[in-house]
Amino acid sequence: MLNKFKQLRGEKAIVLFLLFILQACSFQEIKNPFPQSNEIKQGEKFCVILPENHNETSFWHATQKQFVAVEALNSVWHGNEKGIYFNFLAKNKGTDTLYFFKRQQQDTIQQKKFIVTVVE
């Protein structure tokens, strides 16, 4: 893809690069905590955003488990003001529960979970 950008000059390359970045960052945020459910269409990417201030020395962790309907992609910290984004793909029709734990040292100080239902 980089070679294609080298072939283009000036504004065209900048516009295409920005469109590529915007597409890569387009995750739907789910906000309904347990016991409510979040419905996502199969094939869509989505994220859970949790506040995380590194000055407080506490960090969110997602459970590492095998999911039926979703695939964990990655997590990205966007700074103290924006928090951490846990990114997922709605892979198969079905329902999964996502578990998150906020830890300080070895202590769990907060828990959150989200039900995700993947539909066609």
N, C-alpha and C positions, 0 to 999 in steps of 0.2 A: 504494500500500500504506500510505503514511503517513496518508492520510485515514481508512482503516479503523481505525488505531490511535487517531486522534483521537476517533472515534465511541465507542470502548470506554472504560470508566473503570476506574481502580484496578488490581486484581490481574489481571483478564483481559488487559489490555493488556501487563502485564509478562510474564505467562506466555507469551503469543503471541510477544512480541518475543524472549524467551529461546529458544523453540523454533525460531524463524526463524534465529537466530544459530547454534544448535547444528547445524541442518541445513546451513547454508552452510559450516560448518567440518568437515564429516564426510568427510574424505579418507582412504582406505586407504593406509597407508604400505607401500611396497615396500622390502625389505631385502636381497634376495639379489643380491650383486654378480656381475659377469661372472666365470666362464662360466655360472653358474646362471641360470635363467630365472624370471621373475615372471609368473604367470598372473592376468589381470584380466578380469572379465566386461565385455562391450560395454555402453557407457552409464555405467559407473561412473567416479567421479573417484578419482584416486590421487595420492600425492606421494612425492618423494624428499627425505629430511631429511638435511642435511649440516651438520657443526659449523662455525660461522663466528663467530670472536671478532674484533670490529672493533678491539679494542685491539692486535691483532697485525698490522694493516694488510694482511691477505691475505683475498681474497674468492673465492667460488665463482662460476663462470659456466657456463651451459649452452650447448651448441652451438646455433646457430640454423640448423636445417635443415628441410626438408620431410619430415614423417613420413607413413607409410602408415597405421598403425594408431592412433596417438595424436595428440592436439592439445595443444600447450603452452598453458596458461591464464595463469599468472603465477608470480611468485616473491615470497615474503614473508619478511622477516627478523624473527624472533621474539626477538631479544636474544642477547647473548653466551652465555647458558646453554643456550638451545634451538636456536640456529642458524638456517639458512635452509631454507625449505620451497619446493621446486619443485613446482608443481601442474599436473596433466595430466588430460585426459579420454580414456578408452578409446573411441575413436570408431568404428573399423572393425576387422573381423576381420583378423588378421595379426600380424606381428612387427616391432618396431623396437628399435634400440639407442640408449639415451640416454647421451650423453657429457657429462661435467662436468670442468672444469679449475679448479684452485685457483691463483690468480695473486697474486703480490706484485710490485708495480710492473709491469714487462713480462715477468717471469719466470714460467713455469709450474712450480709446486713440487709439485703432486700431480694425479693424474688418477683418475677413477672412471668406470665405465660399468655400465649395467644393461640387461639384455635384458627386454623386456616383450612378452608374447604375449597378444593380445586374443582371447578366445573368446566364442561366443554363449551 
